[in-house]
Amino acid sequence: MASDGIGDLGQPRWRRQRHRLEVWYATFTDTATGDGYWLHHEVVAPADADAEAYAHGWLSTFPAQGAPSTQRFGPARPGDDAWFSADGTVVDDGVLRGPTWDLTFADRGRPLYTFPKLTWERELLPAAQIVPFPTATFRGRVGAHTIEDGRGALARIYGHGSAERWAWLHADLGGGDCVEIVAAAPRRRGPLNLRPLPVVRLRVDGDEWPGANLTNAVTGRAYVGLPRWSIAVRSRRRRLRVAVVIPPERSVALTYVDPDGSTATCTNSERASAEITLESYDGGWRTERHWSLEATAHAEVGTRP
């Protein structure tokens, strides 16, 4: 189960307003088999005052041998007896249940605020993401498979919809270390096409970097594409470079529908690869840490339409 207070971050924020999107998603890798899993749950409250809010989602499985597959649930009326409930599917404190899965999750680590804490608490951005359980362990059943040690995270999104385009990475770096990256461009308005800004939260040995992640995002660089995307972010004496590969044969492409009815395409893989290099400056740049992840990184790219 969650540590005291952390479970509060899983509580729904939607209060029947129009034009809202709320998401809970879990991603993890089964350490015994190398299989990857993506459990996505969302409540959509359309902007149209005559349209009913609905809940739906999916389970995507990424086997180490074979092609990925997706199983959907909903749409159904959103329930109010858990963090998320609809059509027999439940997300609650330490619990994930659905038509073909029954899982528990636990995390002794503290939450990871990808965006500054204030932006999540005050809803200062059109949408924001947070990772209440960034180093979670998952156990239970998915279909006929028993999972005794799944490593990953459970994250949240709340706001008005998806970005114009985006890239996302969650990487378990071992020993409680992890990195979360969201490189996103806001929704396009008129002829202006803004570049994606890379927001980074790196946790190493209990410390988090950078200290001002939105400020560093403005000066950072992001290339968002498929099958490769990359970011570079720096502070005064540190810099991080990340290169991600989402192999087509290990990915699924799904359509997202925003509350305003617009659509986006999300290409996701829970068996992506990543090269992550953290450097320090002391009269010259030197490699402080390097991680190479093969088929254990969790990543996606979103594009319009």
Backbone torsions as a table, in degrees:
resi	resn	phi	psi	omega
1	MET	NA	169.5	-178.2
2	ALA	-74.7	157.3	172.4
3	SER	-69.0	161.2	-178.4
4	ASP	-54.2	128.3	175.8
5	GLY	89.1	-27.5	-177.4
6	ILE	-67.1	-36.9	-180.0
7	GLY	-58.4	-25.5	178.0
8	ASP	-60.8	-27.8	-179.5
9	LEU	-72.3	-12.3	176.0
10	GLY	-88.9	-13.0	-176.8
11	GLN	-62.8	142.0	-180.0
12	PRO	-62.5	144.3	178.2
13	ARG	-104.3	-18.9	-178.7
14	TRP	-66.7	129.8	-178.8
15	ARG	-124.5	46.5	176.2
16	ARG	68.0	17.4	176.0
17	GLN	-74.1	155.6	172.1
18	ARG	-77.4	159.8	173.3
19	HIS	58.2	55.8	177.7
20	ARG	-135.3	149.3	174.6
21	LEU	-131.7	127.9	178.5
22	GLU	-128.8	130.4	-172.7
23	VAL	-131.5	137.7	165.5
24	TRP	-120.3	126.9	177.9
25	TYR	-139.7	138.1	177.7
26	ALA	-114.8	135.6	173.7
27	THR	-131.6	136.8	178.9
28	PHE	-157.8	161.3	177.5
29	THR	-117.0	129.4	175.0
30	ASP	-76.3	114.0	-174.7
31	THR	-67.2	-22.5	-178.6
32	ALA	-77.0	-34.9	-173.7
33	THR	-114.5	-21.6	-172.8
34	GLY	84.2	0.0	178.0
35	ASP	-67.6	144.2	177.1
36	GLY	-111.1	151.6	-177.1
37	TYR	-137.6	143.3	177.5
38	TRP	-134.6	114.3	177.1
39	LEU	-111.6	112.1	-173.4
40	HIS	-116.6	127.3	-179.7
41	HIS	-131.3	131.6	-180.0
42	GLU	-145.3	150.0	171.7
43	VAL	-111.7	126.5	179.6
44	VAL	-115.5	121.1	174.5
45	ALA	-108.9	100.7	-174.1
46	PRO	-58.9	153.4	176.4
47	ALA	-67.9	-29.2	179.2
48	ASP	-66.3	121.4	-176.7
49	ALA	-64.9	-19.4	-178.9
50	ASP	-92.1	-4.9	-177.7
51	ALA	-95.9	141.0	179.9
52	GLU	-82.5	144.9	172.5
53	ALA	-67.5	149.2	179.7
54	TYR	-143.0	157.9	178.0
55	ALA	-120.8	141.4	178.2
56	HIS	-162.0	-178.1	178.2
57	GLY	168.8	-161.6	-175.6
58	TRP	-163.4	161.3	167.6
59	LEU	-115.7	120.2	172.0
60	SER	-110.1	131.9	-178.7
61	THR	-113.8	134.7	-176.9
62	PHE	-123.1	85.1	-176.0
63	PRO	-69.7	150.3	176.6
64	ALA	-63.8	-30.3	176.0
65	GLN	-122.7	115.8	178.8
66	GLY	114.6	174.8	-175.3
67	ALA	-85.5	149.8	175.9
68	PRO	-67.0	158.9	177.2
69	SER	-144.7	158.8	-177.6
70	THR	-131.7	135.0	175.8
71	GLN	-119.9	125.3	-176.3
72	ARG	-101.0	157.0	169.6
73	PHE	-135.6	156.4	-176.2
74	GLY	78.1	-173.1	5.5
75	PRO	-74.4	150.9	-179.7
76	ALA	-149.9	167.5	177.0
77	ARG	-67.7	132.6	178.2
78	PRO	-63.0	135.7	175.9
79	GLY	-87.1	175.7	-179.6
80	ASP	-134.1	23.7	-176.6
81	ASP	-109.4	13.8	178.0
82	ALA	-163.5	-177.8	173.7
83	TRP	-57.3	-44.7	175.5
84	PHE	-143.5	134.9	173.7
85	SER	-151.8	136.2	179.2
86	ALA	-174.1	133.4	170.9
87	ASP	56.6	37.3	179.5
88	GLY	79.5	4.8	179.2
89	THR	-104.2	135.7	-173.7
90	VAL	-134.6	135.6	164.7
91	VAL	-121.7	123.9	178.5
92	ASP	-148.9	-179.9	-175.1
93	ASP	-59.6	104.2	178.6
94	GLY	83.0	8.1	-172.6
95	VAL	-135.7	136.7	171.2
96	LEU	-134.6	116.2	179.8
97	ARG	-131.9	144.7	178.5
98	GLY	-159.7	-172.4	-174.8
99	PRO	-55.4	-36.5	-177.4
100	THR	-129.7	18.2	179.3
101	TRP	-141.8	150.1	178.3
102	ASP	-149.5	102.4	-170.8
103	LEU	-129.2	152.5	166.2
104	THR	-117.6	156.2	175.5
105	PHE	-141.1	150.6	179.6
106	ALA	-146.8	150.4	-178.8
107	ASP	-152.6	123.0	178.0
108	ARG	-88.2	-8.9	-179.3
109	GLY	-80.7	165.6	178.8
110	ARG	-86.5	159.9	-179.3
111	PRO	-60.6	156.1	177.3
112	LEU	-113.7	116.1	178.8
113	TYR	-91.3	96.7	179.1
114	THR	-59.0	-47.8	171.4
115	PHE	-96.1	158.1	-180.0
116	PRO	-52.7	144.0	-175.6
117	LYS	-53.2	-39.0	-177.4
118	LEU	-64.2	-34.7	-179.2
119	THR	-67.7	-31.1	176.7
120	TRP	-75.5	-45.7	-175.3
121	GLU	-68.9	-36.7	-175.7
122	ARG	-100.2	-1.9	-179.4
123	GLU	54.7	53.7	-174.8
124	LEU	-84.4	-12.0	-179.4
125	LEU	-115.4	161.3	177.1
126	PRO	-56.8	-29.5	174.3
127	ALA	-159.5	151.5	178.7
128	ALA	-145.0	157.0	-179.1
129	GLN	-123.8	147.2	176.8
130	ILE	-143.0	152.8	178.8
131	VAL	-119.8	90.3	179.9
132	PRO	-62.7	-30.3	-176.2
133	PHE	-129.7	81.4	-171.2
134	PRO	-82.5	-16.3	-179.3
135	THR	-131.7	52.7	-173.2
136	ALA	-81.2	152.6	171.1
137	THR	-111.0	130.1	-178.0
138	PHE	-111.2	138.2	177.4
139	ARG	-140.0	150.0	176.4
140	GLY	139.0	-140.5	-172.2
141	ARG	-131.8	136.7	167.4
142	VAL	-129.0	111.7	-174.0
143	GLY	60.0	-128.8	179.5
144	ALA	-89.9	1.8	-174.2
145	HIS	-97.1	131.9	174.3
146	THR	-96.5	129.1	-178.7
147	ILE	-113.6	119.2	-179.3
148	GLU	-102.6	-21.7	-177.7
149	ASP	-151.8	82.8	173.8
150	GLY	-97.6	130.7	-177.2
151	ARG	-112.2	124.7	-179.8
152	GLY	-179.3	-138.6	-172.3
153	ALA	-155.6	160.1	167.9
154	LEU	-123.3	125.1	-173.3
155	ALA	-125.4	168.1	-177.7
156	ARG	-131.0	149.6	169.1
157	ILE	-134.7	139.4	174.6
158	TYR	-144.9	135.5	177.6
159	GLY	165.2	-147.4	-173.7
160	HIS	-101.7	-3.8	179.6
161	GLY	147.9	-174.7	-178.0
162	SER	-80.0	162.5	177.9
163	ALA	-72.2	172.6	175.7
164	GLU	-64.3	-44.7	171.1
165	ARG	-155.5	154.6	-174.2
166	TRP	-159.5	161.8	169.2
167	ALA	-133.3	146.3	-177.8
168	TRP	-138.4	143.5	175.6
169	LEU	-143.1	132.4	163.0
170	HIS	-121.6	127.9	-179.1
171	ALA	-132.5	123.0	171.9
172	ASP	-82.9	117.9	-174.7
173	LEU	-99.8	2.4	177.3
174	GLY	90.1	148.2	176.0
175	GLY	64.0	26.4	-177.7
176	GLY	86.9	-3.3	176.7
177	ASP	-83.3	147.1	178.6
178	CYS	-162.4	165.6	175.1
179	VAL	-138.7	141.2	176.8
180	GLU	-126.2	129.5	-178.8
181	ILE	-132.2	131.4	169.8
182	VAL	-127.6	112.4	176.2
183	ALA	-109.1	108.9	-170.2
184	ALA	-136.9	145.5	170.9
185	ALA	-107.1	133.1	-179.7
186	PRO	-64.8	161.7	-179.4
187	ARG	-53.4	136.3	-177.0
188	ARG	-71.6	134.4	176.3
189	ARG	-126.1	110.5	-178.3
190	GLY	72.2	-149.7	-175.1
191	PRO	-78.5	-11.1	-175.6
192	LEU	-74.5	126.2	179.2
193	ASN	-121.1	99.0	-174.7
194	LEU	-79.6	149.2	-179.6
195	ARG	-78.9	154.3	175.9
196	PRO	-68.4	137.9	177.1
197	LEU	-106.2	126.6	-176.6
198	PRO	-86.0	110.3	176.1
199	VAL	-96.8	124.1	-171.3
200	VAL	-124.7	139.5	168.9
201	ARG	-134.3	109.8	-179.8
202	LEU	-109.9	126.3	176.6
203	ARG	-113.9	119.0	179.8
204	VAL	-134.4	124.3	179.7
205	ASP	54.2	35.0	177.2
206	GLY	86.4	-11.3	178.9
207	ASP	-97.8	151.5	-179.0
208	GLU	-118.2	144.3	-179.2
209	TRP	-143.1	147.3	-3.5
210	PRO	-81.6	166.3	-179.1
211	GLY	-72.8	-33.4	-179.9
212	ALA	-121.5	80.4	-168.6
213	ASN	-68.1	-30.5	177.0
214	LEU	-72.6	-40.2	177.4
215	THR	-62.0	-44.4	179.2
216	ASN	-67.9	-28.5	177.5
217	ALA	-64.2	-37.9	-177.9
218	VAL	-63.3	-35.7	-179.8
219	THR	-92.2	-5.2	-179.1
220	GLY	-81.3	175.5	179.9
221	ARG	-127.0	145.4	176.9
222	ALA	-143.2	133.1	169.6
223	TYR	-112.7	117.9	-177.6
224	VAL	-109.7	113.6	179.8
225	GLY	-160.4	-177.9	179.0
226	LEU	-133.0	141.0	3.0
227	PRO	-84.9	2.5	-176.3
228	ARG	-118.1	140.4	168.9
229	TRP	-142.3	161.9	-175.3
230	SER	-154.3	158.5	174.9
231	ILE	-140.1	159.1	172.5
232	ALA	-143.2	126.9	-179.1
233	VAL	-134.8	142.1	179.6
234	ARG	-141.5	152.1	167.5
235	SER	-114.0	-164.9	-175.4
236	ARG	-63.6	-40.9	-174.4
237	ARG	-125.5	14.4	177.3
238	ARG	-143.6	152.0	171.5
239	ARG	-147.6	149.8	-177.5
240	LEU	-125.9	132.8	175.0
241	ARG	-123.7	131.8	-178.2
242	VAL	-133.9	130.8	175.6
243	ALA	-124.5	127.6	-174.4
244	VAL	-120.9	141.7	174.6
245	VAL	-123.4	126.9	175.2
246	ILE	-112.3	94.1	-177.1
247	PRO	-63.8	133.7	-179.1
248	PRO	-55.6	-36.5	-177.2
249	GLU	-74.8	-10.3	178.6
250	ARG	-111.1	16.3	-172.7
251	SER	-127.0	161.7	171.2
252	VAL	-123.5	148.8	177.4
253	ALA	-117.8	117.1	-175.5
254	LEU	-123.9	151.1	179.5
255	THR	-91.6	129.0	172.3
256	TYR	-99.4	144.4	174.9
257	VAL	-121.2	119.8	-180.0
258	ASP	-78.4	164.1	176.9
259	PRO	-57.5	-26.9	179.2
260	ASP	-86.1	3.1	177.6
261	GLY	92.3	-9.4	178.2
262	SER	-73.9	159.1	-175.5
263	THR	-121.7	157.7	174.1
264	ALA	-140.4	157.9	176.2
265	THR	-110.1	124.7	179.5
266	CYS	-109.3	121.6	174.9
267	THR	-105.2	114.8	-170.0
268	ASN	-124.1	144.6	171.3
269	SER	-143.6	132.2	172.2
270	GLU	-98.1	16.3	173.1
271	ARG	-134.1	42.4	177.4
272	ALA	-80.9	172.2	177.9
273	SER	-122.5	151.6	-177.9
274	ALA	-150.1	141.8	170.0
275	GLU	-112.9	121.8	-172.8
276	ILE	-126.0	121.0	-177.3
277	THR	-126.5	123.2	175.0
278	LEU	-107.6	125.8	-178.5
279	GLU	-120.5	150.9	177.3
280	SER	-120.2	150.9	-179.2
281	TYR	-109.2	125.0	175.5
282	ASP	-146.4	68.8	-173.3
283	GLY	84.0	-11.4	178.3
284	GLY	-175.3	160.6	-178.1
285	TRP	-85.1	132.5	176.2
286	ARG	-132.6	150.8	179.1
287	THR	-73.8	118.7	177.4
288	GLU	-86.5	-46.0	177.8
289	ARG	-148.7	148.7	174.6
290	HIS	-140.2	136.0	177.5
291	TRP	-126.8	136.7	176.2
292	SER	-122.8	113.8	-177.3
293	LEU	-111.0	123.4	178.8
294	GLU	-114.9	109.6	176.5
295	ALA	66.1	20.2	174.8
296	THR	-123.4	0.8	176.6
297	ALA	-84.8	147.5	178.7
298	HIS	-109.0	120.8	-169.6
299	ALA	-151.7	158.0	174.5
300	GLU	-157.1	163.9	173.7
301	VAL	-133.1	134.7	177.5
302	GLY	-115.8	136.6	-179.4
303	THR	-136.5	162.3	173.8
304	ARG	-107.1	137.0	0.1
305	PRO	-79.8	NA	NA
